[in-house]
Amino acid sequence: MTDYPTTPCGSCKKPVIWTVTANGKRLPVDAQPTSDGTVALTAAGNQVRSRVVEVKFRFGRRDLHKAHFSSCPQANTWRRR
Ligand SMILES: [Zn+2]
């Protein structure tokens, strides 16, 4: 469940949320939060900001997303670009 706009991944067509990291980089994350996710999302205007949560703060959370780089079956092909 998510309130953020999703886009189909260009490679595997799974819905992803495009976010902007603290460094201003674009980072796609899986639309569905998972118990082994690492990224917290916050809405900021029409952007979604992402922040990697430290391991010690992840325990028990169910609202963290996985970077799509790590779950996309096609990651090896599009990471090179
Ligand atoms: Zn993908």
PDB file of the backbone (N, CA, C, O) and the ligand in Angstrom, with CONECT records:
HET     ZN  A 101       1
ATOM      1  N   MET A   1       0.845  -1.189   0.000  1.00  0.00           N
ATOM      2  CA  MET A   1       0.000   0.000   0.000  1.00  0.00           C
ATOM      3  C   MET A   1       0.884   1.244   0.000  1.00  0.00           C
ATOM      4  O   MET A   1       1.831   1.352   0.778  1.00  0.00           O
ATOM      5  N   THR A   2       0.560   2.158  -0.870  1.00  0.00           N
ATOM      6  CA  THR A   2       1.407   3.343  -0.966  1.00  0.00           C
ATOM      7  C   THR A   2       0.595   4.548  -1.408  1.00  0.00           C
ATOM      8  O   THR A   2      -0.407   4.413  -2.111  1.00  0.00           O
ATOM      9  N   ASP A   3       1.028   5.704  -1.000  1.00  0.00           N
ATOM     10  CA  ASP A   3       0.394   6.948  -1.425  1.00  0.00           C
ATOM     11  C   ASP A   3       1.214   7.626  -2.507  1.00  0.00           C
ATOM     12  O   ASP A   3       0.830   8.682  -3.009  1.00  0.00           O
ATOM     13  N   TYR A   4       2.332   7.034  -2.865  1.00  0.00           N
ATOM     14  CA  TYR A   4       3.234   7.695  -3.801  1.00  0.00           C
ATOM     15  C   TYR A   4       2.940   7.251  -5.232  1.00  0.00           C
ATOM     16  O   TYR A   4       2.518   6.118  -5.464  1.00  0.00           O
ATOM     17  N   PRO A   5       3.165   8.139  -6.177  1.00  0.00           N
ATOM     18  CA  PRO A   5       2.944   7.769  -7.580  1.00  0.00           C
ATOM     19  C   PRO A   5       3.947   6.708  -8.020  1.00  0.00           C
ATOM     20  O   PRO A   5       5.126   6.771  -7.674  1.00  0.00           O
ATOM     21  N   THR A   6       3.472   5.748  -8.775  1.00  0.00           N
ATOM     22  CA  THR A   6       4.362   4.689  -9.236  1.00  0.00           C
ATOM     23  C   THR A   6       4.486   4.747 -10.759  1.00  0.00           C
ATOM     24  O   THR A   6       3.616   5.269 -11.456  1.00  0.00           O
ATOM     25  N   THR A   7       5.573   4.206 -11.241  1.00  0.00           N
ATOM     26  CA  THR A   7       5.863   4.137 -12.667  1.00  0.00           C
ATOM     27  C   THR A   7       6.325   2.714 -12.944  1.00  0.00           C
ATOM     28  O   THR A   7       7.044   2.141 -12.124  1.00  0.00           O
ATOM     29  N   PRO A   8       5.938   2.125 -14.068  1.00  0.00           N
ATOM     30  CA  PRO A   8       6.471   0.792 -14.362  1.00  0.00           C
ATOM     31  C   PRO A   8       7.963   0.876 -14.650  1.00  0.00           C
ATOM     32  O   PRO A   8       8.420   1.768 -15.364  1.00  0.00           O
ATOM     33  N   CYS A   9       8.707  -0.052 -14.092  1.00  0.00           N
ATOM     34  CA  CYS A   9      10.150  -0.110 -14.357  1.00  0.00           C
ATOM     35  C   CYS A   9      10.374  -0.293 -15.855  1.00  0.00           C
ATOM     36  O   CYS A   9       9.676  -1.073 -16.504  1.00  0.00           O
ATOM     37  N   GLY A  10      11.346   0.426 -16.394  1.00  0.00           N
ATOM     38  CA  GLY A  10      11.640   0.336 -17.812  1.00  0.00           C
ATOM     39  C   GLY A  10      12.084  -1.053 -18.247  1.00  0.00           C
ATOM     40  O   GLY A  10      12.000  -1.390 -19.428  1.00  0.00           O
ATOM     41  N   SER A  11      12.552  -1.854 -17.312  1.00  0.00           N
ATOM     42  CA  SER A  11      13.049  -3.181 -17.672  1.00  0.00           C
ATOM     43  C   SER A  11      12.078  -4.296 -17.331  1.00  0.00           C
ATOM     44  O   SER A  11      11.740  -5.109 -18.192  1.00  0.00           O
ATOM     45  N   CYS A  12      11.628  -4.343 -16.092  1.00  0.00           N
ATOM     46  CA  CYS A  12      10.838  -5.499 -15.672  1.00  0.00           C
ATOM     47  C   CYS A  12       9.355  -5.174 -15.540  1.00  0.00           C
ATOM     48  O   CYS A  12       8.549  -6.068 -15.285  1.00  0.00           O
ATOM     49  N   LYS A  13       8.980  -3.891 -15.713  1.00  0.00           N
ATOM     50  CA  LYS A  13       7.576  -3.453 -15.693  1.00  0.00           C
ATOM     51  C   LYS A  13       6.918  -3.489 -14.314  1.00  0.00           C
ATOM     52  O   LYS A  13       5.728  -3.199 -14.191  1.00  0.00           O
ATOM     53  N   LYS A  14       7.663  -3.835 -13.297  1.00  0.00           N
ATOM     54  CA  LYS A  14       7.090  -3.766 -11.952  1.00  0.00           C
ATOM     55  C   LYS A  14       6.934  -2.308 -11.551  1.00  0.00           C
ATOM     56  O   LYS A  14       7.722  -1.462 -11.974  1.00  0.00           O
ATOM     57  N   PRO A  15       5.921  -2.004 -10.737  1.00  0.00           N
ATOM     58  CA  PRO A  15       5.771  -0.605 -10.328  1.00  0.00           C
ATOM     59  C   PRO A  15       6.892  -0.179  -9.394  1.00  0.00           C
ATOM     60  O   PRO A  15       7.212  -0.864  -8.423  1.00  0.00           O
ATOM     61  N   VAL A  16       7.468   0.947  -9.704  1.00  0.00           N
ATOM     62  CA  VAL A  16       8.505   1.510  -8.842  1.00  0.00           C
ATOM     63  C   VAL A  16       8.141   2.951  -8.521  1.00  0.00           C
ATOM     64  O   VAL A  16       7.374   3.587  -9.244  1.00  0.00           O
ATOM     65  N   ILE A  17       8.696   3.455  -7.438  1.00  0.00           N
ATOM     66  CA  ILE A  17       8.533   4.856  -7.070  1.00  0.00           C
ATOM     67  C   ILE A  17       9.875   5.536  -7.296  1.00  0.00           C
ATOM     68  O   ILE A  17      10.893   5.108  -6.753  1.00  0.00           O
ATOM     69  N   TRP A  18       9.875   6.593  -8.095  1.00  0.00           N
ATOM     70  CA  TRP A  18      11.113   7.343  -8.313  1.00  0.00           C
ATOM     71  C   TRP A  18      11.273   8.332  -7.180  1.00  0.00           C
ATOM     72  O   TRP A  18      10.387   9.141  -6.909  1.00  0.00           O
ATOM     73  N   THR A  19      12.414   8.254  -6.525  1.00  0.00           N
ATOM     74  CA  THR A  19      12.658   9.129  -5.383  1.00  0.00           C
ATOM     75  C   THR A  19      13.933   9.926  -5.619  1.00  0.00           C
ATOM     76  O   THR A  19      14.700   9.641  -6.538  1.00  0.00           O
ATOM     77  N   VAL A  20      14.144  10.924  -4.778  1.00  0.00           N
ATOM     78  CA  VAL A  20      15.364  11.716  -4.831  1.00  0.00           C
ATOM     79  C   VAL A  20      16.078  11.524  -3.499  1.00  0.00           C
ATOM     80  O   VAL A  20      15.485  11.720  -2.438  1.00  0.00           O
ATOM     81  N   THR A  21      17.339  11.145  -3.555  1.00  0.00           N
ATOM     82  CA  THR A  21      18.093  10.883  -2.329  1.00  0.00           C
ATOM     83  C   THR A  21      18.597  12.185  -1.719  1.00  0.00           C
ATOM     84  O   THR A  21      18.453  13.259  -2.303  1.00  0.00           O
ATOM     85  N   ALA A  22      19.185  12.070  -0.547  1.00  0.00           N
ATOM     86  CA  ALA A  22      19.760  13.238   0.127  1.00  0.00           C
ATOM     87  C   ALA A  22      20.845  13.879  -0.729  1.00  0.00           C
ATOM     88  O   ALA A  22      21.107  15.075  -0.606  1.00  0.00           O
ATOM     89  N   ASN A  23      21.474  13.094  -1.594  1.00  0.00           N
ATOM     90  CA  ASN A  23      22.515  13.635  -2.471  1.00  0.00           C
ATOM     91  C   ASN A  23      21.961  14.171  -3.782  1.00  0.00           C
ATOM     92  O   ASN A  23      22.714  14.564  -4.673  1.00  0.00           O
ATOM     93  N   GLY A  24      20.624  14.183  -3.889  1.00  0.00           N
ATOM     94  CA  GLY A  24      20.023  14.699  -5.108  1.00  0.00           C
ATOM     95  C   GLY A  24      20.022  13.717  -6.264  1.00  0.00           C
ATOM     96  O   GLY A  24      19.757  14.099  -7.403  1.00  0.00           O
ATOM     97  N   LYS A  25      20.317  12.450  -5.981  1.00  0.00           N
ATOM     98  CA  LYS A  25      20.300  11.446  -7.043  1.00  0.00           C
ATOM     99  C   LYS A  25      18.919  10.815  -7.145  1.00  0.00           C
ATOM    100  O   LYS A  25      18.185  10.738  -6.160  1.00  0.00           O
ATOM    101  N   ARG A  26      18.576  10.369  -8.334  1.00  0.00           N
ATOM    102  CA  ARG A  26      17.305   9.690  -8.533  1.00  0.00           C
ATOM    103  C   ARG A  26      17.464   8.221  -8.196  1.00  0.00           C
ATOM    104  O   ARG A  26      18.384   7.551  -8.665  1.00  0.00           O
ATOM    105  N   LEU A  27      16.549   7.736  -7.372  1.00  0.00           N
ATOM    106  CA  LEU A  27      16.632   6.341  -6.937  1.00  0.00           C
ATOM    107  C   LEU A  27      15.263   5.695  -7.048  1.00  0.00           C
ATOM    108  O   LEU A  27      14.332   6.122  -6.364  1.00  0.00           O
ATOM    109  N   PRO A  28      15.110   4.677  -7.890  1.00  0.00           N
ATOM    110  CA  PRO A  28      13.843   3.949  -7.943  1.00  0.00           C
ATOM    111  C   PRO A  28      13.777   2.920  -6.820  1.00  0.00           C
ATOM    112  O   PRO A  28      14.737   2.190  -6.575  1.00  0.00           O
ATOM    113  N   VAL A  29      12.633   2.870  -6.142  1.00  0.00           N
ATOM    114  CA  VAL A  29      12.437   1.846  -5.106  1.00  0.00           C
ATOM    115  C   VAL A  29      11.181   1.065  -5.444  1.00  0.00           C
ATOM    116  O   VAL A  29      10.306   1.553  -6.161  1.00  0.00           O
ATOM    117  N   ASP A  30      11.098  -0.151  -4.924  1.00  0.00           N
ATOM    118  CA  ASP A  30       9.900  -0.960  -5.139  1.00  0.00           C
ATOM    119  C   ASP A  30       8.688  -0.257  -4.554  1.00  0.00           C
ATOM    120  O   ASP A  30       8.769   0.358  -3.490  1.00  0.00           O
ATOM    121  N   ALA A  31       7.563  -0.351  -5.253  1.00  0.00           N
ATOM    122  CA  ALA A  31       6.360   0.339  -4.803  1.00  0.00           C
ATOM    123  C   ALA A  31       5.869  -0.195  -3.461  1.00  0.00           C
ATOM    124  O   ALA A  31       5.372   0.567  -2.632  1.00  0.00           O
ATOM    125  N   GLN A  32       6.007  -1.493  -3.248  1.00  0.00           N
ATOM    126  CA  GLN A  32       5.511  -2.091  -2.015  1.00  0.00           C
ATOM    127  C   GLN A  32       6.595  -2.090  -0.944  1.00  0.00           C
ATOM    128  O   GLN A  32       7.712  -2.542  -1.195  1.00  0.00           O
ATOM    129  N   PRO A  33       6.278  -1.590   0.246  1.00  0.00           N
ATOM    130  CA  PRO A  33       7.251  -1.709   1.335  1.00  0.00           C
ATOM    131  C   PRO A  33       7.433  -3.180   1.716  1.00  0.00           C
ATOM    132  O   PRO A  33       6.503  -3.977   1.591  1.00  0.00           O
ATOM    133  N   THR A  34       8.612  -3.528   2.174  1.00  0.00           N
ATOM    134  CA  THR A  34       8.867  -4.906   2.592  1.00  0.00           C
ATOM    135  C   THR A  34       9.551  -4.902   3.950  1.00  0.00           C
ATOM    136  O   THR A  34      10.124  -3.897   4.371  1.00  0.00           O
ATOM    137  N   SER A  35       9.480  -6.046   4.631  1.00  0.00           N
ATOM    138  CA  SER A  35      10.069  -6.119   5.962  1.00  0.00           C
ATOM    139  C   SER A  35      11.586  -6.075   5.896  1.00  0.00           C
ATOM    140  O   SER A  35      12.239  -5.816   6.906  1.00  0.00           O
ATOM    141  N   ASP A  36      12.167  -6.329   4.704  1.00  0.00           N
ATOM    142  CA  ASP A  36      13.621  -6.224   4.597  1.00  0.00           C
ATOM    143  C   ASP A  36      14.040  -4.993   3.788  1.00  0.00           C
ATOM    144  O   ASP A  36      15.154  -4.922   3.270  1.00  0.00           O
ATOM    145  N   GLY A  37      13.128  -4.032   3.692  1.00  0.00           N
ATOM    146  CA  GLY A  37      13.463  -2.789   2.998  1.00  0.00           C
ATOM    147  C   GLY A  37      14.446  -1.959   3.807  1.00  0.00           C
ATOM    148  O   GLY A  37      14.636  -2.193   5.001  1.00  0.00           O
ATOM    149  N   THR A  38      15.065  -0.991   3.150  1.00  0.00           N
ATOM    150  CA  THR A  38      16.087  -0.183   3.822  1.00  0.00           C
ATOM    151  C   THR A  38      15.851   1.308   3.649  1.00  0.00           C
ATOM    152  O   THR A  38      16.557   2.117   4.250  1.00  0.00           O
ATOM    153  N   VAL A  39      14.868   1.686   2.835  1.00  0.00           N
ATOM    154  CA  VAL A  39      14.731   3.080   2.439  1.00  0.00           C
ATOM    155  C   VAL A  39      13.407   3.656   2.942  1.00  0.00           C
ATOM    156  O   VAL A  39      12.339   3.106   2.673  1.00  0.00           O
ATOM    157  N   ALA A  40      13.488   4.761   3.670  1.00  0.00           N
ATOM    158  CA  ALA A  40      12.293   5.468   4.131  1.00  0.00           C
ATOM    159  C   ALA A  40      11.960   6.575   3.138  1.00  0.00           C
ATOM    160  O   ALA A  40      12.846   7.266   2.637  1.00  0.00           O
ATOM    161  N   LEU A  41      10.675   6.728   2.866  1.00  0.00           N
ATOM    162  CA  LEU A  41      10.233   7.745   1.909  1.00  0.00           C
ATOM    163  C   LEU A  41       9.490   8.871   2.620  1.00  0.00           C
ATOM    164  O   LEU A  41       8.785   8.646   3.604  1.00  0.00           O
ATOM    165  N   THR A  42       9.662  10.079   2.107  1.00  0.00           N
ATOM    166  CA  THR A  42       8.892  11.221   2.601  1.00  0.00           C
ATOM    167  C   THR A  42       8.470  12.054   1.404  1.00  0.00           C
ATOM    168  O   THR A  42       9.253  12.283   0.482  1.00  0.00           O
ATOM    169  N   ALA A  43       7.234  12.499   1.431  1.00  0.00           N
ATOM    170  CA  ALA A  43       6.765  13.372   0.366  1.00  0.00           C
ATOM    171  C   ALA A  43       7.323  14.760   0.602  1.00  0.00           C
ATOM    172  O   ALA A  43       7.334  15.246   1.733  1.00  0.00           O
ATOM    173  N   ALA A  44       7.787  15.403  -0.462  1.00  0.00           N
ATOM    174  CA  ALA A  44       8.301  16.766  -0.371  1.00  0.00           C
ATOM    175  C   ALA A  44       7.831  17.498  -1.619  1.00  0.00           C
ATOM    176  O   ALA A  44       8.460  17.408  -2.674  1.00  0.00           O
ATOM    177  N   GLY A  45       6.742  18.209  -1.499  1.00  0.00           N
ATOM    178  CA  GLY A  45       6.174  18.856  -2.672  1.00  0.00           C
ATOM    179  C   GLY A  45       5.750  17.795  -3.676  1.00  0.00           C
ATOM    180  O   GLY A  45       5.017  16.869  -3.332  1.00  0.00           O
ATOM    181  N   ASN A  46       6.209  17.927  -4.917  1.00  0.00           N
ATOM    182  CA  ASN A  46       5.863  16.898  -5.896  1.00  0.00           C
ATOM    183  C   ASN A  46       6.986  15.884  -6.065  1.00  0.00           C
ATOM    184  O   ASN A  46       6.997  15.101  -7.015  1.00  0.00           O
ATOM    185  N   GLN A  47       7.931  15.910  -5.128  1.00  0.00           N
ATOM    186  CA  GLN A  47       9.003  14.920  -5.134  1.00  0.00           C
ATOM    187  C   GLN A  47       8.784  13.924  -4.004  1.00  0.00           C
ATOM    188  O   GLN A  47       8.060  14.191  -3.045  1.00  0.00           O
ATOM    189  N   VAL A  48       9.423  12.779  -4.140  1.00  0.00           N
ATOM    190  CA  VAL A  48       9.483  11.834  -3.034  1.00  0.00           C
ATOM    191  C   VAL A  48      10.942  11.729  -2.633  1.00  0.00           C
ATOM    192  O   VAL A  48      11.790  11.347  -3.440  1.00  0.00           O
ATOM    193  N   ARG A  49      11.233  12.068  -1.386  1.00  0.00           N
ATOM    194  CA  ARG A  49      12.612  11.998  -0.908  1.00  0.00           C
ATOM    195  C   ARG A  49      12.848  10.624  -0.311  1.00  0.00           C
ATOM    196  O   ARG A  49      11.959  10.048   0.315  1.00  0.00           O
ATOM    197  N   SER A  50      14.036  10.108  -0.504  1.00  0.00           N
ATOM    198  CA  SER A  50      14.373   8.811   0.073  1.00  0.00           C
ATOM    199  C   SER A  50      15.593   8.937   0.968  1.00  0.00           C
ATOM    200  O   SER A  50      16.484   9.755   0.739  1.00  0.00           O
ATOM    201  N   ARG A  51      15.600   8.105   1.989  1.00  0.00           N
ATOM    202  CA  ARG A  51      16.684   8.137   2.961  1.00  0.00           C
ATOM    203  C   ARG A  51      16.915   6.699   3.407  1.00  0.00           C
ATOM    204  O   ARG A  51      15.977   5.997   3.784  1.00  0.00           O
ATOM    205  N   VAL A  52      18.163   6.272   3.361  1.00  0.00           N
ATOM    206  CA  VAL A  52      18.468   4.920   3.814  1.00  0.00           C
ATOM    207  C   VAL A  52      18.490   4.923   5.336  1.00  0.00           C
ATOM    208  O   VAL A  52      19.160   5.746   5.961  1.00  0.00           O
ATOM    209  N   VAL A  53      17.750   3.996   5.919  1.00  0.00           N
ATOM    210  CA  VAL A  53      17.640   3.924   7.370  1.00  0.00           C
ATOM    211  C   VAL A  53      18.746   3.027   7.908  1.00  0.00           C
ATOM    212  O   VAL A  53      18.986   1.941   7.380  1.00  0.00           O
ATOM    213  N   GLU A  54      19.413   3.482   8.953  1.00  0.00           N
ATOM    214  CA  GLU A  54      20.474   2.686   9.569  1.00  0.00           C
ATOM    215  C   GLU A  54      19.926   1.352  10.070  1.00  0.00           C
ATOM    216  O   GLU A  54      18.776   1.247  10.496  1.00  0.00           O
ATOM    217  N   VAL A  55      20.775   0.353  10.005  1.00  0.00           N
ATOM    218  CA  VAL A  55      20.363  -1.008  10.359  1.00  0.00           C
ATOM    219  C   VAL A  55      19.677  -1.052  11.726  1.00  0.00           C
ATOM    220  O   VAL A  55      18.652  -1.715  11.884  1.00  0.00           O
ATOM    221  N   LYS A  56      20.235  -0.356  12.705  1.00  0.00           N
ATOM    222  CA  LYS A  56      19.702  -0.452  14.063  1.00  0.00           C
ATOM    223  C   LYS A  56      18.289   0.141  14.186  1.00  0.00           C
ATOM    224  O   LYS A  56      17.563  -0.151  15.137  1.00  0.00           O
ATOM    225  N   PHE A  57      17.917   0.970  13.218  1.00  0.00           N
ATOM    226  CA  PHE A  57      16.577   1.555  13.266  1.00  0.00           C
ATOM    227  C   PHE A  57      15.568   0.823  12.384  1.00  0.00           C
ATOM    228  O   PHE A  57      14.395   1.191  12.334  1.00  0.00           O
ATOM    229  N   ARG A  58      16.036  -0.220  11.686  1.00  0.00           N
ATOM    230  CA  ARG A  58      15.135  -0.906  10.753  1.00  0.00           C
ATOM    231  C   ARG A  58      14.276  -1.952  11.431  1.00  0.00           C
ATOM    232  O   ARG A  58      13.215  -2.316  10.922  1.00  0.00           O
ATOM    233  N   PHE A  59      14.728  -2.440  12.578  1.00  0.00           N
ATOM    234  CA  PHE A  59      14.080  -3.597  13.169  1.00  0.00           C
ATOM    235  C   PHE A  59      12.588  -3.371  13.408  1.00  0.00           C
ATOM    236  O   PHE A  59      12.178  -2.367  13.991  1.00  0.00           O
ATOM    237  N   GLY A  60      11.794  -4.326  12.945  1.00  0.00           N
ATOM    238  CA  GLY A  60      10.357  -4.267  13.200  1.00  0.00           C
ATOM    239  C   GLY A  60       9.583  -3.333  12.302  1.00  0.00           C
ATOM    240  O   GLY A  60       8.356  -3.274  12.377  1.00  0.00           O
ATOM    241  N   ARG A  61      10.278  -2.603  11.454  1.00  0.00           N
ATOM    242  CA  ARG A  61       9.538  -1.681  10.592  1.00  0.00           C
ATOM    243  C   ARG A  61       8.986  -2.413   9.379  1.00  0.00           C
ATOM    244  O   ARG A  61       9.596  -3.342   8.850  1.00  0.00           O
ATOM    245  N   ARG A  62       7.813  -1.962   8.958  1.00  0.00           N
ATOM    246  CA  ARG A  62       7.182  -2.584   7.799  1.00  0.00           C
ATOM    247  C   ARG A  62       6.914  -1.557   6.710  1.00  0.00           C
ATOM    248  O   ARG A  62       6.219  -1.839   5.734  1.00  0.00           O
ATOM    249  N   ASP A  63       7.468  -0.369   6.886  1.00  0.00           N
ATOM    250  CA  ASP A  63       7.152   0.715   5.950  1.00  0.00           C
ATOM    251  C   ASP A  63       8.362   1.108   5.106  1.00  0.00           C
ATOM    252  O   ASP A  63       8.363   2.156   4.461  1.00  0.00           O
ATOM    253  N   LEU A  64       9.384   0.265   5.116  1.00  0.00           N
ATOM    254  CA  LEU A  64      10.586   0.621   4.365  1.00  0.00           C
ATOM    255  C   LEU A  64      10.591  -0.077   3.006  1.00  0.00           C
ATOM    256  O   LEU A  64      10.115  -1.203   2.858  1.00  0.00           O
ATOM    257  N   HIS A  65      11.136   0.616   2.040  1.00  0.00           N
ATOM    258  CA  HIS A  65      11.143   0.111   0.673  1.00  0.00           C
ATOM    259  C   HIS A  65      12.527  -0.381   0.304  1.00  0.00           C
ATOM    260  O   HIS A  65      13.532   0.023   0.890  1.00  0.00           O
ATOM    261  N   LYS A  66      12.554  -1.259  -0.675  1.00  0.00           N
ATOM    262  CA  LYS A  66      13.815  -1.773  -1.174  1.00  0.00           C
ATOM    263  C   LYS A  66      14.217  -0.983  -2.404  1.00  0.00           C
ATOM    264  O   LYS A  66      13.382  -0.675  -3.255  1.00  0.00           O
ATOM    265  N   ALA A  67      15.494  -0.655  -2.494  1.00  0.00           N
ATOM    266  CA  ALA A  67      15.976  -0.019  -3.723  1.00  0.00           C
ATOM    267  C   ALA A  67      15.715  -0.983  -4.874  1.00  0.00           C
ATOM    268  O   ALA A  67      16.032  -2.169  -4.786  1.00  0.00           O
ATOM    269  N   HIS A  68      15.138  -0.465  -5.948  1.00  0.00           N
ATOM    270  CA  HIS A  68      14.783  -1.374  -7.041  1.00  0.00           C
ATOM    271  C   HIS A  68      16.023  -1.964  -7.707  1.00  0.00           C
ATOM    272  O   HIS A  68      15.942  -3.014  -8.344  1.00  0.00           O
ATOM    273  N   PHE A  69      17.166  -1.301  -7.566  1.00  0.00           N
ATOM    274  CA  PHE A  69      18.413  -1.855  -8.097  1.00  0.00           C
ATOM    275  C   PHE A  69      18.661  -3.250  -7.549  1.00  0.00           C
ATOM    276  O   PHE A  69      19.187  -4.119  -8.245  1.00  0.00           O
ATOM    277  N   SER A  70      18.274  -3.457  -6.282  1.00  0.00           N
ATOM    278  CA  SER A  70      18.612  -4.742  -5.666  1.00  0.00           C
ATOM    279  C   SER A  70      17.566  -5.801  -5.936  1.00  0.00           C
ATOM    280  O   SER A  70      17.829  -6.983  -5.716  1.00  0.00           O
ATOM    281  N   SER A  71      16.381  -5.419  -6.408  1.00  0.00           N
ATOM    282  CA  SER A  71      15.358  -6.429  -6.617  1.00  0.00           C
ATOM    283  C   SER A  71      14.977  -6.599  -8.078  1.00  0.00           C
ATOM    284  O   SER A  71      14.309  -7.572  -8.428  1.00  0.00           O
ATOM    285  N   CYS A  72      15.389  -5.672  -8.942  1.00  0.00           N
ATOM    286  CA  CYS A  72      15.002  -5.782 -10.350  1.00  0.00           C
ATOM    287  C   CYS A  72      15.709  -6.960 -10.996  1.00  0.00           C
ATOM    288  O   CYS A  72      16.933  -7.066 -10.926  1.00  0.00           O
ATOM    289  N   PRO A  73      14.938  -7.854 -11.632  1.00  0.00           N
ATOM    290  CA  PRO A  73      15.593  -8.992 -12.302  1.00  0.00           C
ATOM    291  C   PRO A  73      16.461  -8.548 -13.469  1.00  0.00           C
ATOM    292  O   PRO A  73      17.349  -9.279 -13.908  1.00  0.00           O
ATOM    293  N   GLN A  74      16.199  -7.341 -13.970  1.00  0.00           N
ATOM    294  CA  GLN A  74      16.965  -6.836 -15.117  1.00  0.00           C
ATOM    295  C   GLN A  74      18.065  -5.875 -14.681  1.00  0.00           C
ATOM    296  O   GLN A  74      18.674  -5.220 -15.527  1.00  0.00           O
ATOM    297  N   ALA A  75      18.331  -5.777 -13.385  1.00  0.00           N
ATOM    298  CA  ALA A  75      19.248  -4.747 -12.878  1.00  0.00           C
ATOM    299  C   ALA A  75      20.597  -4.780 -13.576  1.00  0.00           C
ATOM    300  O   ALA A  75      21.190  -3.731 -13.829  1.00  0.00           O
ATOM    301  N   ASN A  76      21.087  -5.970 -13.890  1.00  0.00           N
ATOM    302  CA  ASN A  76      22.405  -6.051 -14.510  1.00  0.00           C
ATOM    303  C   ASN A  76      22.438  -5.401 -15.870  1.00  0.00           C
ATOM    304  O   ASN A  76      23.483  -4.912 -16.300  1.00  0.00           O
ATOM    305  N   THR A  77      21.310  -5.386 -16.555  1.00  0.00           N
ATOM    306  CA  THR A  77      21.335  -4.764 -17.875  1.00  0.00           C
ATOM    307  C   THR A  77      21.213  -3.257 -17.770  1.00  0.00           C
ATOM    308  O   THR A  77      21.897  -2.536 -18.497  1.00  0.00           O
ATOM    309  N   TRP A  78      20.356  -2.758 -16.880  1.00  0.00           N
ATOM    310  CA  TRP A  78      20.182  -1.296 -16.889  1.00  0.00           C
ATOM    311  C   TRP A  78      21.100  -0.569 -15.953  1.00  0.00           C
ATOM    312  O   TRP A  78      21.211   0.653 -16.052  1.00  0.00           O
ATOM    313  N   ARG A  79      21.769  -1.251 -15.046  1.00  0.00           N
ATOM    314  CA  ARG A  79      22.703  -0.571 -14.154  1.00  0.00           C
ATOM    315  C   ARG A  79      23.911  -0.055 -14.928  1.00  0.00           C
ATOM    316  O   ARG A  79      24.513   0.949 -14.547  1.00  0.00           O
ATOM    317  N   ARG A  80      24.260  -0.730 -15.995  1.00  0.00           N
ATOM    318  CA  ARG A  80      25.437  -0.341 -16.777  1.00  0.00           C
ATOM    319  C   ARG A  80      25.256   0.973 -17.508  1.00  0.00           C
ATOM    320  O   ARG A  80      26.236   1.647 -17.827  1.00  0.00           O
ATOM    321  N   ARG A  81      24.015   1.345 -17.777  1.00  0.00           N
ATOM    322  CA  ARG A  81      23.799   2.555 -18.572  1.00  0.00           C
ATOM    323  C   ARG A  81      24.233   3.807 -17.833  1.00  0.00           C
ATOM    324  O   ARG A  81      24.116   4.911 -18.366  1.00  0.00           O
TER     325      ARG A  81
HETATM  326 ZN    ZN A 101      12.897  -3.475 -12.791  1.00  0.00          ZN2+
END
